[in-house]
Amino acid sequence: MSNFNIDFFEFSFLVEAWYSPSPIARSMFWDDCIDRHYHNMTVDERKILLEWISRNEYFDPEK
């Protein structure tokens, strides 16, 4: 599979879109976010992404 670059804003938008409980392939997406993309973000980007996702109505820090 080829690699491609995406800027942080676009990545954050995709993460938010995939956060809802409806997408069927969301577990594979989250595996990539955790195992690969997380390590490519700066500490500040990680904080911003968490703040952004925390505003999502489906966000539950207990899950």
C-alpha positions in Angstrom: 0.0 0.0 0.0 1.3 3.4 -0.8 1.9 6.1 1.8 0.5 9.7 1.5 0.9 12.8 3.5 -2.0 14.5 5.2 -1.9 17.7 7.3 -2.9 17.7 11.0 -6.1 19.6 10.4 -7.3 17.1 7.8 -6.3 14.2 10.0 -8.2 15.6 12.9 -11.3 16.1 10.8 -11.1 12.4 9.7 -10.6 11.3 13.3 -13.7 13.2 14.4 -15.7 11.8 11.5 -14.7 8.2 12.4 -15.5 8.7 16.1 -19.2 8.2 15.7 -20.5 4.7 16.5 -21.7 4.0 13.0 -18.7 3.3 10.7 -18.2 -0.5 10.3 -14.4 -0.2 9.7 -13.7 2.1 12.6 -11.7 -0.5 14.6 -9.1 -0.8 11.8 -8.9 3.0 11.6 -8.4 3.4 15.3 -5.7 0.7 15.3 -3.8 2.8 12.7 -4.4 6.0 14.7 -3.0 4.4 17.8 -0.2 2.3 16.4 1.1 4.5 13.6 -0.2 8.1 13.4 -0.1 8.8 17.2 3.7 8.4 17.1 4.0 10.9 14.2 2.3 13.7 16.1 3.9 16.2 18.3 2.9 16.4 22.0 1.0 19.7 21.1 -0.9 18.0 18.3 -1.9 15.1 20.6 -3.3 17.6 23.1 -5.2 19.6 20.4 -6.6 16.4 18.9 -7.8 15.3 22.4 -9.4 18.7 23.0 -11.1 18.5 19.5 -12.4 15.0 20.0 -13.6 15.8 23.6 -16.2 18.1 22.0 -17.7 15.2 20.0 -21.1 14.1 21.4 -20.0 10.5 21.3 -16.8 11.0 23.3 -16.7 9.0 26.5 -13.3 9.0 28.2 -14.3 5.8 30.1 -14.3 3.9 26.8 
